[in-house]
Amino acid sequence: MPFAPIRKQQISDLVFEQLRESIYRGELKIGERLPSERELAEIMGVSRSSVRKAIAELVGMGYVENRKGQGTFVKLPEARDPADPFAYVMSPGQSSLDELMEVRIGLECQGVALAAERANEMDITFLEMAFSEMNDWQPDRDRAKDADMKFHMGIAYATHNSVHVDLTRRFYDYMFHGINKLHSLLYEKNRNLGIIDQQHFKILDAIKCKDGESASRYMLQHITFLRVFLKETAESE
């Protein structure tokens, strides 16, 4: 028979999904310390054992790490983490920035089309908030960069495809680890900020209008602009 028993979802699974979602959406950032088990249990209204089991699963999958005497922190995967088959090829030491941007075109242009088709009201609200933060935080390059990543991860999450979300999250971890300096340079020129703001606005508007074709086209324009900028910047150094 092509069927299997339906397993009742455990409380720890729900805790795991909430924490992983917060990491995906950028609400829990790389290097940030998670609340303690007791605090999480109180916030979520669950037992500490459920929280402990969920965190152990996150550790096993490489999302967080335990630091003795300090707590649990959101983790940037190691460039050659043997548990992650994509880690080696996505390491900046093994792939050129241009190769990474080529992959990003395929990943995000398809993803934004799915997001336009599937985004719900909560997804739209999250993207609008991230878009607003990018504008509000422009003078602060680090916070603006975080908001930018939050916007793109919000698009990935709006696909409601767990494989796509996980690939996008890990891709961003590695890619932005390698081009952090270049990404910061992008925010140093007001002209760039205006162009990026307009591109993000068009992408968001297409998602809200459920226009997948336009969303994909605008995403291609956005990534192509970034790709050209990164290549020109690298060549001038």
C-alpha positions in Angstrom: 0.0 0.0 0.0 1.4 3.5 -0.9 0.4 4.9 2.5 2.1 5.3 5.9 0.8 5.9 9.4 0.3 9.6 10.1 2.5 10.5 13.0 1.1 12.9 15.6 3.2 16.0 15.7 5.1 16.5 18.9 5.3 19.7 20.9 9.1 19.8 20.3 8.5 19.7 16.6 6.4 22.8 16.8 9.0 24.5 18.9 11.7 23.5 16.4 9.6 24.9 13.5 9.1 28.3 15.3 12.8 28.7 16.0 13.8 27.6 12.5 11.3 30.0 11.0 12.7 32.9 13.1 16.2 32.0 11.8 14.9 31.8 8.2 13.2 35.2 8.4 16.2 36.9 10.0 14.5 37.6 13.3 17.2 35.5 14.9 20.5 36.7 13.3 23.8 34.9 12.8 25.7 35.1 16.1 22.7 36.1 18.2 22.1 34.3 21.5 18.9 32.4 21.9 16.8 33.0 25.1 17.5 30.3 27.7 15.5 27.1 27.8 13.5 28.4 30.7 12.7 31.7 29.0 11.7 29.9 25.7 9.5 27.5 27.7 7.7 30.3 29.4 7.3 32.4 26.2 5.9 29.4 24.2 4.0 27.8 27.0 5.6 24.4 26.7 7.9 22.2 28.8 11.6 22.8 29.1 12.1 19.2 27.8 10.3 20.1 24.6 12.5 23.2 24.1 15.6 21.1 24.9 14.7 18.5 22.3 14.0 21.2 19.7 17.3 22.9 20.3 19.2 19.6 20.1 17.6 19.1 16.6 18.7 22.6 15.6 22.2 21.9 16.7 22.2 18.6 14.8 21.2 20.4 11.6 23.8 23.1 12.0 21.4 26.0 12.6 22.7 26.8 16.2 25.6 25.9 18.4 26.1 25.5 22.1 28.9 27.5 23.7 29.9 26.2 27.1 29.0 28.7 29.8 27.6 31.2 27.3 24.4 29.7 25.9 23.1 28.7 22.4 23.9 30.9 19.4 22.6 31.1 15.8 25.4 29.6 13.7 27.0 30.5 10.4 27.8 27.0 8.9 31.4 26.2 8.5 32.6 26.6 4.9 33.3 22.9 4.7 30.8 21.4 7.2 30.7 17.7 6.2 27.0 17.6 7.2 26.2 20.1 4.4 26.8 18.8 0.9 26.5 22.3 -0.6 29.0 23.9 1.7 32.1 23.1 -0.3 30.9 24.4 -3.6 29.3 27.5 -2.1 32.4 28.4 -0.2 33.8 31.7 -1.7 37.2 30.0 -1.8 35.9 27.4 -4.3 33.5 29.5 -6.3 33.9 32.9 -7.9 31.5 35.7 -6.9 30.1 35.7 -10.4 29.4 32.0 -10.2 27.5 32.5 -7.0 25.5 35.3 -8.6 24.6 33.1 -11.5 23.2 30.5 -9.1 21.3 33.2 -7.3 19.5 34.2 -10.5 18.1 30.7 -10.9 17.3 30.3 -7.2 15.6 33.6 -6.6 13.9 34.3 -9.9 12.1 31.0 -9.6 11.5 31.5 -5.9 9.9 35.0 -6.3 7.5 33.6 -8.9 6.4 31.0 -6.4 6.1 33.7 -3.7 3.9 35.8 -5.9 1.6 32.8 -6.3 1.6 31.6 -2.7 2.3 34.6 -0.4 -0.4 35.0 2.3 -1.3 38.1 4.3 1.3 37.4 6.9 4.1 37.0 4.3 3.1 40.3 2.7 3.2 42.1 6.0 6.6 40.7 6.8 8.0 41.8 3.4 6.5 45.3 3.8 8.1 45.6 7.2 11.5 44.5 5.8 11.2 46.9 2.9 10.4 49.7 5.4 13.4 48.8 7.5 15.7 49.0 4.5 14.7 52.6 4.0 14.7 53.6 7.6 18.2 52.0 8.3 20.0 53.2 5.1 22.5 55.4 7.1 23.5 52.3 9.1 25.1 49.9 6.6 25.0 46.8 8.8 21.4 47.2 9.7 20.5 48.0 6.2 22.3 44.8 5.0 20.4 42.8 7.6 17.1 44.2 6.4 18.0 43.4 2.8 18.7 39.8 3.7 15.5 39.7 5.7 13.5 40.9 2.6 15.0 38.2 0.4 14.6 35.5 3.0 11.0 36.7 3.4 10.5 36.0 -0.3 11.9 32.6 0.1 9.6 31.8 3.1 6.6 33.0 1.1 7.2 30.2 -1.4 6.0 27.8 1.4 8.5 25.3 0.0 10.8 24.1 2.8 13.5 22.8 0.5 13.7 26.2 -1.3 13.7 28.0 2.0 16.6 25.9 3.4 18.7 26.2 0.2 18.2 30.0 0.1 19.1 30.4 3.8 22.3 28.4 3.5 23.2 30.0 0.2 22.9 33.5 1.8 25.0 32.4 4.8 27.9 31.4 2.6 27.6 34.1 -0.1 27.3 37.1 2.2 30.1 35.7 4.4 32.4 36.0 1.4 31.2 39.4 -0.1 30.4 41.3 3.1 32.9 44.0 2.2 31.5 44.5 -1.3 27.9 44.4 -0.1 28.8 47.3 2.3 30.4 49.3 -0.5 27.1 49.0 -2.4 25.4 51.0 0.4 28.0 53.8 0.3 26.6 55.5 -2.8 23.2 57.2 -2.7 22.7 56.4 -6.4 22.9 52.7 -5.6 20.5 53.1 -2.7 17.9 54.7 -5.0 18.2 52.0 -7.6 18.0 49.2 -5.1 15.0 50.8 -3.4 13.1 51.0 -6.7 14.0 47.4 -7.6 12.8 46.1 -4.2 9.6 48.1 -4.5 8.8 46.6 -7.9 9.5 43.1 -6.7 7.2 43.6 -3.6 4.4 45.2 -5.7 4.5 42.3 -8.1 4.2 39.8 -5.3 1.3 41.7 -3.8 -0.4 41.7 -7.2 0.3 38.0 -7.6 2.1 38.7 -10.8 4.8 36.0 -10.9 6.1 36.8 -14.3 6.8 40.4 -13.5 8.2 39.5 -10.1 10.7 37.1 -11.7 11.6 39.8 -14.3 12.2 42.4 -11.7 14.3 40.0 -9.6 16.4 39.2 -12.6 17.0 43.0 -13.1 17.9 43.4 -9.5 20.4 40.5 -9.3 21.9 41.5 -12.7 22.5 45.0 -11.3 24.2 43.6 -8.2 26.2 41.2 -10.4 27.6 44.0 -12.6 28.4 46.1 -9.5 30.2 43.3 -7.7 32.3 42.5 -10.8 33.2 46.2 -11.5 34.1 46.7 -7.8 36.3 43.6 -7.7 38.1 44.6 -10.9 38.8 48.1 -9.6 40.5 46.9 -6.4 
